Amino acid sequence: MKQILPILFIISVILIACGPNREKLAKNKFEKAQELFADKQFNDAKLLIDTINEDFSDQIEYTTRANDLLRKITIDEQKNNLDFLDSLLTAREKELEPLLKNFRESSDYGSKKILIHKRQKPENSYNRIYLRAHLDWDGEFYISSHYTGTSHINHNQIKVYFSGNHALSEKVEKDGFQNRQFEDGENVWEIVNYKDGKDNGVIDFIASNWDQSLKVQFIGKKYYYIVMEKFDKEAIRDGYEISFVLKEVKRIKDERKKVKKELSRLTNEID
């Protein structure tokens, strides 16, 4: 008899645990989760849904309904994310408007459209010696040094300086692409692109000191010196600033695509 009593006790506990009380508890928690969802307290609602799935896995009706509710919560969260990204995108695009007033879009460089400062158009700078700003709609930014004369100096590096302060680029060896040369019989041209950090802080130096009288030393087998034009300094300063905003715009647009894709998936699952 003594052995039977503990067994009966255990059975009674199991029956209680698996009986109407558990169903009622699961129902109460689900209804509370619904209330939290209606009040847009999504995190608290999700915590309750986790509890239902973990502690009441035997209550199929309420775990199923809880997971359906979780999907609805996720959809609402994604809609909120989309609204936030839309407002952020609008703000960034509005911020861009005044910054882009001196830049023009050009598609003369292949399929990728780029932005050119209106005072640095190639057709107006063909015979100039200067530093040019390069910017695209993804926010990629770099500078190039342009030299022209009657003979080559074979430059592969630049130094920008004023009053004892300076920034020195890395060397870009002649390769016919990032460092290229050409001539027309009377004049020669040299163009060096300082991409992927090859400017070594020159861009930031110019942007930070654009109001100073900046000089540029073209360094190669020979040397050449210029004083930067005000509009060239402004082109680099403005292009550099715009690049950060354009990168943020691209990041927001990429994130919007992900959110829309996830929303479409979740909506289709409900349908």
C-alpha positions as CSV (number, residue, x, y, z in Angstrom):
1,M,0.0,0.0,0.0
2,K,2.9,2.3,0.9
3,Q,4.3,1.8,-2.6
4,I,1.0,2.5,-4.4
5,L,0.3,5.9,-2.7
6,P,3.4,7.7,-4.2
7,I,2.5,6.3,-7.6
8,L,-1.1,7.6,-7.3
9,F,0.2,11.0,-6.2
10,I,2.5,11.2,-9.2
11,I,-0.3,10.2,-11.6
12,S,-2.6,12.8,-10.1
13,V,0.1,15.5,-10.5
14,I,0.5,14.6,-14.1
15,L,-3.2,14.7,-14.7
16,I,-3.4,18.1,-13.2
17,A,-0.4,19.4,-15.1
18,C,-1.8,18.1,-18.4
19,G,-5.4,18.9,-17.7
20,P,-7.7,21.9,-18.1
21,N,-5.5,24.0,-15.8
22,R,-2.6,24.0,-18.4
23,E,-5.0,24.8,-21.2
24,K,-6.4,27.7,-19.2
25,L,-2.9,29.0,-18.4
26,A,-1.9,28.8,-22.0
27,K,-5.1,30.6,-23.1
28,N,-4.5,33.4,-20.5
29,K,-1.0,34.0,-21.7
30,F,-2.1,34.0,-25.3
31,E,-4.8,36.5,-24.6
32,K,-2.4,38.7,-22.7
33,A,0.0,38.5,-25.7
34,Q,-2.9,39.6,-27.9
35,E,-3.5,42.6,-25.7
36,L,0.2,43.6,-25.7
37,F,0.2,43.3,-29.5
38,A,-2.9,45.6,-29.8
39,D,-1.0,48.1,-27.6
40,K,2.0,47.8,-29.8
41,Q,4.2,46.4,-27.0
42,F,5.8,44.0,-29.3
43,N,8.8,42.9,-27.2
44,D,6.6,42.0,-24.2
45,A,4.2,40.2,-26.5
46,K,7.1,38.2,-28.0
47,L,8.4,37.2,-24.6
48,L,5.0,35.8,-23.7
49,I,4.8,33.9,-27.0
50,D,8.3,32.4,-26.2
51,T,6.8,31.3,-22.8
52,I,3.9,29.6,-24.5
53,N,6.1,27.7,-26.9
54,E,8.6,26.7,-24.2
55,D,6.3,25.9,-21.3
56,F,3.1,24.8,-23.1
57,S,4.3,22.9,-26.1
58,D,1.6,20.3,-25.5
59,Q,-1.1,22.9,-26.0
60,I,-1.1,22.7,-29.8
61,E,-4.0,25.1,-30.3
62,Y,-2.3,28.0,-28.4
63,T,1.2,27.4,-29.6
64,T,-0.2,27.5,-33.2
65,R,-2.1,30.7,-32.5
66,A,0.9,32.2,-30.7
67,N,3.1,31.6,-33.7
68,D,0.5,33.1,-36.0
69,L,0.5,36.1,-33.7
70,L,4.3,36.2,-33.8
71,R,4.2,36.4,-37.6
72,K,1.8,39.4,-37.4
73,I,4.0,41.1,-34.9
74,T,7.0,40.6,-37.2
75,I,5.0,42.1,-40.1
76,D,4.1,45.2,-38.0
77,E,7.7,45.5,-36.9
78,Q,8.9,45.4,-40.5
79,K,6.3,48.0,-41.5
80,N,7.5,50.2,-38.7
81,N,11.1,49.7,-39.9
82,L,10.0,50.6,-43.5
83,D,8.3,53.8,-42.3
84,F,11.4,54.8,-40.4
85,L,13.7,54.1,-43.3
86,D,11.4,56.0,-45.6
87,S,11.5,59.1,-43.4
88,L,15.3,58.8,-43.0
89,L,15.7,58.5,-46.7
90,T,13.6,61.6,-47.3
91,A,15.7,63.5,-44.8
92,R,19.0,62.4,-46.3
93,E,17.8,63.2,-49.9
94,K,16.7,66.7,-48.7
95,E,20.2,67.1,-47.1
96,L,21.7,66.3,-50.5
97,E,19.9,68.9,-52.5
98,P,22.0,72.0,-51.5
99,L,25.2,69.9,-51.5
100,L,24.7,68.8,-55.1
101,K,24.0,72.3,-56.6
102,N,27.5,72.5,-58.1
103,F,27.6,69.0,-59.4
104,R,26.3,67.6,-62.6
105,E,25.5,64.0,-63.6
106,S,27.5,62.6,-66.5
107,S,27.1,59.3,-68.3
108,D,30.2,59.9,-70.5
109,Y,32.2,57.3,-68.6
110,G,30.6,54.0,-69.6
111,S,27.4,52.6,-68.1
112,K,28.0,54.0,-64.6
113,K,26.8,57.5,-64.0
114,I,29.1,59.9,-62.1
115,L,28.9,63.3,-60.6
116,I,31.2,66.1,-61.9
117,H,31.8,69.5,-60.3
118,K,30.6,72.1,-62.8
119,R,34.0,73.9,-62.7
120,Q,35.9,70.6,-63.4
121,K,34.2,69.4,-66.6
122,P,36.8,67.6,-68.7
123,E,36.0,69.7,-71.7
124,N,36.9,72.8,-69.7
125,S,39.9,71.3,-68.0
126,Y,41.7,69.6,-70.9
127,N,44.8,71.7,-70.7
128,R,44.8,72.4,-67.0
129,I,47.1,71.2,-64.3
130,Y,45.0,70.4,-61.3
131,L,43.5,67.9,-58.8
132,R,40.2,66.5,-59.8
133,A,37.3,65.2,-57.6
134,H,35.7,61.9,-58.6
135,L,32.3,60.9,-57.2
136,D,29.6,58.4,-58.0
137,W,26.0,57.9,-56.8
138,D,27.2,55.1,-54.4
139,G,29.3,57.6,-52.6
140,E,32.7,56.3,-53.9
141,F,35.1,59.2,-53.9
142,Y,38.7,59.7,-54.9
143,I,41.0,62.3,-56.5
144,S,43.3,62.3,-59.5
145,S,46.2,64.5,-60.4
146,H,46.3,65.9,-64.0
147,Y,49.4,67.2,-65.5
148,T,49.9,68.6,-69.1
149,G,52.9,70.1,-70.7
150,T,55.4,69.8,-73.6
151,S,57.3,67.0,-71.9
152,H,56.7,64.3,-69.3
153,I,57.6,64.6,-65.7
154,N,56.5,61.0,-65.0
155,H,54.8,61.9,-61.7
156,N,53.4,59.1,-59.5
157,Q,52.8,61.0,-56.3
158,I,51.6,64.3,-55.0
159,K,52.2,66.5,-51.9
160,V,49.7,69.1,-50.8
161,Y,51.0,71.7,-48.3
162,F,50.8,75.2,-46.7
163,S,52.7,76.9,-43.9
164,G,54.7,73.9,-42.9
165,N,51.7,71.5,-42.9
166,H,51.4,68.9,-45.6
167,A,49.9,65.6,-46.7
168,L,51.8,63.1,-49.0
169,S,50.1,60.5,-51.1
170,E,51.3,57.0,-51.7
171,K,53.1,56.3,-55.0
172,V,51.0,55.0,-57.9
173,E,53.3,53.3,-60.4
174,K,52.6,53.7,-64.1
175,D,50.3,50.9,-65.2
176,G,48.4,52.4,-68.1
177,F,45.2,52.5,-66.0
178,Q,45.5,54.2,-62.6
179,N,48.7,55.9,-63.8
180,R,48.5,56.6,-67.5
181,Q,50.1,58.9,-70.1
182,F,49.3,60.0,-73.6
183,E,50.3,62.6,-76.1
184,D,49.3,64.2,-79.3
185,G,52.6,65.1,-80.8
186,E,53.0,68.6,-79.2
187,N,51.6,68.1,-75.7
188,V,51.7,65.3,-73.2
189,W,49.2,64.4,-70.5
190,E,49.6,62.4,-67.2
191,I,46.7,61.3,-65.1
192,V,47.2,59.5,-61.8
193,N,44.2,58.1,-59.8
194,Y,44.6,57.9,-56.0
195,K,42.0,55.2,-55.3
196,D,41.6,52.8,-52.3
197,G,43.3,55.1,-49.8
198,K,46.2,55.9,-52.1
199,D,45.7,59.5,-51.4
200,N,47.0,58.7,-47.9
201,G,45.1,61.6,-46.2
202,V,45.5,64.2,-48.9
203,I,41.7,64.4,-49.5
204,D,41.0,65.0,-45.8
205,F,43.8,67.5,-45.7
206,I,42.4,69.5,-48.6
207,A,38.8,69.3,-47.2
208,S,40.0,70.5,-43.8
209,N,42.1,73.3,-45.1
210,W,40.3,74.4,-48.3
211,D,40.3,78.1,-47.1
212,Q,44.1,78.1,-47.0
213,S,46.5,78.8,-49.9
214,L,47.2,75.2,-50.8
215,K,50.1,74.3,-53.0
216,V,50.6,71.0,-54.9
217,Q,53.9,69.3,-55.7
218,F,53.7,66.8,-58.6
219,I,56.5,64.3,-57.7
220,G,58.2,62.1,-60.3
221,K,61.4,62.0,-62.3
222,K,60.8,65.8,-62.4
223,Y,58.7,68.1,-60.3
224,Y,56.0,70.6,-60.9
225,Y,54.2,73.0,-58.6
226,I,50.8,74.7,-58.7
227,V,48.7,76.7,-56.3
228,M,45.2,75.2,-56.1
229,E,42.3,77.1,-57.6
230,K,39.6,77.9,-55.1
231,F,36.9,76.0,-57.1
232,D,39.2,72.9,-57.2
233,K,39.5,73.0,-53.4
234,E,35.8,73.4,-53.1
235,A,35.1,70.6,-55.5
236,I,37.2,68.2,-53.4
237,R,35.8,69.5,-50.1
238,D,32.1,69.3,-51.3
239,G,32.6,65.9,-53.1
240,Y,34.2,64.5,-50.0
241,E,31.3,65.6,-47.8
242,I,28.7,64.5,-50.3
243,S,30.3,61.0,-50.5
244,F,29.3,60.3,-46.8
245,V,25.7,61.3,-47.4
246,L,25.5,59.2,-50.6
247,K,26.9,56.2,-48.8
248,E,24.2,56.6,-46.1
249,V,21.5,56.9,-48.8
250,K,22.8,53.7,-50.5
251,R,22.8,51.9,-47.1
252,I,19.2,53.0,-46.4
253,K,18.0,51.9,-49.9
254,D,19.7,48.5,-49.5
255,E,18.1,48.1,-46.1
256,R,14.6,49.1,-47.5
257,K,15.0,46.4,-50.2
258,K,15.7,43.8,-47.5
259,V,12.7,44.9,-45.4
260,K,10.4,44.9,-48.4
261,K,11.6,41.4,-49.3
262,E,11.0,40.1,-45.8
263,L,7.5,41.8,-45.7
264,S,6.6,40.1,-49.0
265,R,7.7,36.7,-47.6
266,L,5.8,37.1,-44.4
267,T,2.6,38.3,-46.1
268,N,2.7,35.5,-48.6
269,E,3.0,33.0,-45.7
270,I,-0.2,34.4,-44.1
271,D,-2.1,34.4,-47.5
